[in-house]
């Protein structure tokens, strides 16, 4: 007869599943709006408005369909939509400029990740120090029937965690 050992110790908590309330205030994700106040209750900003988070500012300058090479063309019924942004580091933390921190959400709640094939010049990946700016397009493969979106830029910062800014855009 084989006996199995059973541990009576509680397993360590899974930090990936910890509720936001278990995180310290500095670690919790934050969202900002043009008021400079942080909080998820704020309405998305409009194009051309300056969004301000603790460590960066961001402005959406333009939105347009992208012309891409034939081998990058989307499937019928879809298009590549480019969002031209300008980001500046303003705080004590370095801010990553990177297309992978951007998402687009349509009016039905469907979310789209960025794609590398799109409008030029593409936002180049770099780490911005205070006072440094980056400008370029972030592109998305979206249904061609959709017109209204919310653009969200949410870089992961060392120390404070995620800071996010949201903008209403229309193509």
Secondary structure, 3 states (H helix, E strand, C coil): CCCCCCCCCCCCCCHHHCCHHHCCCCCCCEEECCCCCECCCCCCEECCCEEECCCEEEEEEEEEECCCCHHHCCCCCEEEEEEEEEEEECCCCCEEECHHHEEEEECCCCEEEEECCCCCCECCCEEECCCCEEEEEEEEEEECCCCEEEEEEEEEECCCEEEEEEEEEEC
